[in-house]
Amino acid sequence: MTKAEELQEIQYHLVGLGSFNQFDGKKVAWSLKKNYGLWKRFIFVDCYSSHLSLRDMGEGKWNADTLLIVVKEKFAEKMMAVAKFWKANELVCHKRHLAVGKGEFLIRAWWD
């Protein structure tokens, strides 16, 4: 397994640990695995206050609310259709973003 694959496995695990409000981490992690060919990489973070993740780790919680997914441009529509089933409060596809390269889009799913 490459280091990139190991990092992605960690992210699957973090997503799977999450469950709050409309966010069902196990369902989202399963969906990402099932649709592996549609995306290139993803990360599950707290985009607004990452220090809360550090605080909550002591209680065995991963405090995150935002899933960032890099997709090839040609798969953006299909991945957005998959992501609609995750019941995110906000689902956006960014065509230009610092996290993506040429021919890539960034999908951001956020749960309140």
N, C-alpha and C positions, 0 to 999 in steps of 0.2 A: 504494500500500500504506500502510495506517495505521501509526502507531507501535506499536499493540497487535499488529497482524499481524507487524510486523518483530520484535518481542520474542518472539512465539511461534515464528517461523522460527528464531531463535537457539536456542531450547529444543529444537526438532526436531533441529537440528544437534548440540547437546551430547549428547542421548540417543543419536543415531546413532553418536557417537564411542565410546561406552561398550561394554565387553565384559570381563566378569570372572565367575568362578564360573558361576552359572546365568543371569546377566544377558546378554542378547543385544540390544545397543542398536539395531542395524539392524532387527531384528524388531519391537522395541517401537515405534520411530519409525514404521515402516511401518504397524503396527497402529493407532497413534494417527491417522495421516493417513487411513487407510481408514475409521475410525470417527469422523471429524470431527464429525458431527452429534450424537454422544452426550455430548460434553464441551464445556465453555466455555473453559477455560484450564488449562495445566499448567506445572509447573516441575520441573527435575531438579536436586537439591541433595544436599549432605552434611548431614544434619540434626544430626549429633553433633559434627563437628569441621571447620567450613568452612575453617579455616586450612590444612588439608591440600590443599584445592583450589588455593590460592594457591601452596603449596610445589611441587606437582606440575605446575603450568602450565609451569614452566621445562623440563620433560622432555616437553612436548607431551601431557600427560595431563589429563583432567578427572576429578577425584576426587569422585564423587557416588555415592550408594547409595539415594536415596529419590526417588520420583516422586510428586508431589502433584498431584492432578487435581480440579478443580472441575467438578461436574456438576449439571444440573438434577435435582431430586428424582425426577422421573418417569423419568429415564434411568439412575438409580443401579444398578438391578439388571442392566440390559443391559451397562453399562460394567464392572461387577464380573465378569460372565461373560466378557467379552473379556479382562480383565486376568488371569484365572486361567491363561490360556495363556502368560503371561510368566514363569512359574516363580519368582515372588517368594517369598522366605522368609516374608514377612508381608504380608497383604493385608487392609486394614481400611477400612470405610466409616464415616466420622464424620458423624453427623447434626447435631451442633452443634460449630462450630469458628470461631475468629476469622477465618479466611481466607474464609469463605463468607457470602453474603447470604441473605435470605429466599428459601426455596424451592430452596436449593442444598445439596448435600452435598459432603464432601471425601473422596476416595478416596486412601489412602496405600499405595503399594507399596514395600516395602523389601527389598533384597537384601543378604545377608551376604557 
